[in-house]
Amino acid sequence: MSYTKAGNHLQYFAPLMVIAGNSTKPLCAINIAAANATHGEFICVVPCIVRTIKATVVLLTVSTSTVPVITLKKYTAPLAGGSATTVGTISIPDATAVGKVVYKDNLSVAFNIGDVMQIAWTLGTGGSVAGEAVVDWYCESNPEVAANNTDMIASA
């Protein structure tokens, strides 16, 4: 009997930390009260299928009108910009307590080595907006051979 290998995103992705970069810190909590922005990117290093996305609240959320939304997007290359596939969105409800996890599951988005997961958020509007969250996602292995991945180049 075989079992599907699965786990936290850090088993399948490596954070993109640009040289001398300080504007995006993908391993840090997201300040979902700051202006709309991109939080950072993670590069897929092991082929996988993303099944669940999660945001753990680490500072009480407050939004009196439109709630903050965290969006995870798939790109085919690091720092690529342009068109993306939305993996999923998480809306953080007003007054979500510290330690609560807001999630979306039953996803099935495949990532190959070299693909990128980008984390972005849209600020909630109205009233006094506050809140921080740590983003995570759950993956299952998607076995693949290097020869089938156009991003894989054998070294001489």
MOWO-V275229 format. One record per backbone hydrogen bond with DSSP energy under -1.0 kcal/mol. CO is the residue of the C=O (numbers start at 1). NH is the residue of the N-H. If there is no record, write none. Layout:
co,nh
CO,NH
CO,NH
This chain:
co,nh
5,141
7,139
8,11
9,12
9,13
12,45
12,46
14,43
18,21
25,28
30,32
30,133
31,34
37,121
40,119
41,16
42,117
43,14
44,114
47,142
48,111
49,140
50,109
51,107
52,138
53,104
54,136
55,102
56,134
57,99
59,132
61,95
62,130
68,92
69,122
70,90
71,120
72,87
72,88
73,118
74,85
75,116
77,80
85,74
88,72
90,70
93,96
96,61
97,100
100,57
102,55
104,53
109,50
111,48
112,115
115,44
116,75
117,42
118,73
119,39
119,40
120,71
121,37
122,69
125,66
126,64
130,62
131,32
132,58
132,59
133,30
134,56
136,54
137,9
138,51
138,52
139,7
140,49
145,148
146,149
149,152
